[in-house]
Amino acid sequence: MVVNYIKKHREFFVALYAAVITFLTYATVYAFRKPFTAGTYHDMPAIFGLAYKDALVISQVLGYMFSKFYGIKFIAELKHFGRGKLILMLVGVSWLALLLFAIVPAPYNILFLFINGFPLGIIWGIVFSFVEGRKATDFIGAALAVSFIFSSGFVKSVGKTLMVQFHIKELWMPFVTGLVFAIPMIILLWLLEKIPPPTEADKAQRVIRASLNKAERKIFFKNFSTGLVLLVLVYVILTVFRDIRDNFAADMFREMGFGKNAAVFTETETPISIIVLILISSMIFIKNNARAFFITHYLIIAGFMIVGISSWLFLYQHLPPLYWMTLVGLGLYVGYIPFNCILFDRMIATYRYMGNVGFLMYVADSFGYLGSVGVIILKTFFSGHMEWSVLYGNGVIIFSVIGVAVTAIALYYFKSKYNKINIVYA
């Protein structure tokens, strides 16, 4: 009876299985990327005028950024076999880099965070390739994307706990955190490979997803160049401020008096994860791809407004620090997450253009992380000893206004293009 029920509702159970497995898989990937940011490294010497932690973040983000540029080609041309083994190999390289980071003395160990970041930057595109092009991609993709939020706070809490409760040194903590998640990672990759491919009904509604060669990528970009440039600019803004919050949350919490609270990362990120998951996954109920694509632009605008208003209230002392960190995170992720699970998937389906989400995401991601590196360097050399919380609060207010304006222009462009094409949906 149970077997018959599952067969009858196969589509639902496949979506649920894919959502849970992709969420957990990418959450474990974060255990090899983010734990080092739970440390402050105050006792370490500056490097070329950069604070040691700033240098660590820049090194890893540079690796991640170069990976995204490489991924434009790699992910666009990715074939659907051996993907689990490929992820395992990439994670293994990043983990080995964390071991060398702990062993090699500073400042030379900074190089190994660059090596750590490069293979990790390719993994999102591989994981998402398991789930794109389905009627349930909004829900599955939302679960995958929400893992960014939850796992970032969770693995940093694990890292902080290892230092506080088990007295693991800051330099060894990232490698040991990876060790904690190594076995779960192997099991989850095996389960990831068991996700069934899209059905014929999925392909009919969301278009067949195919790899793109160099010439095809150029044609794709040319057809939507104005809108894509605008969306990439929006994504750069979101990525810069999301990444700064992610990498320097420990420093901002310390400035605001929460330095010894290991659970503070989870306390802020868990409610954000739940709200964003419910909000984004509800898009699955919108069958019309064009309507969902345009509504996503309004979601991004709403995210920018939450960020700007909450930051203004915080700077004028109308909002407590913990509430501000939660609300600014919520706003950023309401804008950021749709890029990673809805926006480009629905765009491809709206304009009935054969391609894949990975290509578009890696174009956006590469420039997003380039912006992150630039902001960290500018802060270090031009802001003196300004606190991250002050710089961040002022910055997000200015750029939230820009973000609203650019997103609105992009929405106008895509609506105009859609009306010209005049695609009719059943």
C-alpha positions, 0 to 999 in steps of 0.5 A: 500500500505504501509503495503504491502511494509513493508511485502514485505521488512519485513527482512529489517524493522525487522533488522532496528527496532531491530537495533534502539531498541537495540541501544536505550535500551543499551544506556539507560543502560549506564545512570545507569553505566557511569555518575559517571565518569564525576565527578573528586571527588578531594575534597574526601579523599584517601582510602588505598592510592587510589584516591577516584575516582580510588577507585570508578572505581575499585569498579564498575569494580570489580562488573562488572568483577565478573558479567562477570565471573558469566555470563559465565554460566548464559548467556550460559544457558539463556532461551528466556522468561521473558528477558525484566522483567529480565533486568528491575529488574537488572537495578532497583537494580543498580539504588537503589545502586546509591541512597545508594551511594549518601546517605551513607557517604564516604568511605563506599559508595564505596561498592554500586558501586560494587553492581551497577556494578554486575547486569549491567554486565549481561545485554549485554548478555541478549540484544544481545540474542534478535538479534544473529543468523540472517543474519542481525546480523552484522548490528544490532550488530553494532548498539548495540555495537556503543551504547557503544561509543555514550552513554558513552559520551552522559550520561557523558555530561548529568551528567556534565550538571546536575552538571554545570547547575542544581548544582547537587552534584557529589555524587547525579549526578549518581542517578539523571541521572538514573532518567532522563532515567528511563521512556525511559528505561521501554518503550524501554524494552517493545519494545525490547520484540516485536523483532521477532525471527530469521527466518528459513533463518537466522537459515540456514545461521547463525546456530541455537543458543542454550544454552550450559550446563557445559559439552558442554561449555568445549567441545566448548572451547577445540575445539578452545582453542588456538585461543580463548586464543589468542583472549581473550588476544587481547580483554583484551588489548582492554578492558583495554585501552578502559575502562581506556579511558572511566573511566578517560576521564574527568581526561585526558581532565582536564589535557589537558585543557578541564575540563569545557567543558561539551560537549567535551565527545559528540564531540569526541564520536559522530564522532567515533560512526558514523564511526564505525557504517558504517564500522562494519555494512557494513560487512552485505554485506559479505555473506560468514561467513569465509571471514567475520570472517577473515576480522574482524581480519584485522579490529582489526589489523587496529584498533591497528595501528590507536591507536599506530600511533596517540599516537606516534604523540600526545606524540611528539606533532604532534597531538592536544589533542582533535584529539588524544583522537578522533583517539585513541578512533576510533582505540580502538573501531574499534578493540573492537566493532567487538568482541561484534557483528561480531567476535564470531557470524561469528565464530560460523557460520563459523565452523557450531558449535551450541552454543551462542555468549554470552558464548564466550563474557563473557569469554573474558569480564571477563578477560578484566575487570580483566585486567582493575582493575589491571592496575588502581591499578598498576598506583596508587601504582607505577606511583606516580602522573603521569598524566593519559594522559602521562601514557595512551599515552605510554601504548597504543603504546606498547600494540598496537604492541603486539595487532597486533602480537597476532591478526595475530597469531590468524588469522593464527590459525583460517585459518589453522583450517578452511582449515583442516575442509574444509567447503564448502559454497554455 
